[in-house]
Amino acid sequence: MSIGTSALSMCLEAEDLGISSALLSPEIKKAAGILKLKEGESVPVIVSFGYEKKGAVQKKRERKPLGDLISYEYFNGHAKS
């Protein structure tokens, strides 16, 4: 089992319990400094949990249209034959 699978399982269980979660990929050097890691230690992922603050305003996300991200005509840069 990979660390990603474990982290995802924790997030799914938290959601089932009504707890918000987020998976974060830390900047290695910053995380090591903040967490006071020893030489050779690392943090590949940070999983955070918490409850949403009532009345909090979240910035609206601008997302690309799905059609701009996917294509059914090409694979490995070559048109389907």
C-alpha positions, 0 to 999 in steps of 0.5 A: 500500500502506498502513502497516497492510498493511505492518505486518500483513505483518511480523507474519505473517512473524514468526509464520511464523518463530516470533517473537511480535509486537504492533501498538500505537497509541501516544499521540501526545505520549508517543511523540513525547517518548520517540522525540524526534521533530521538529516535524511527525513522527509515529508512526502505529503501533509494531510490536514483535517478540520471543520469549516468555519461557519460564515467563512467566505472562500475565494471563487476558483477559476477553472478551465473548461473540461473540454480544454483539458481532455481530448479523445482524438489524440494519444501520445501526440499522434492522431488516432488511426 
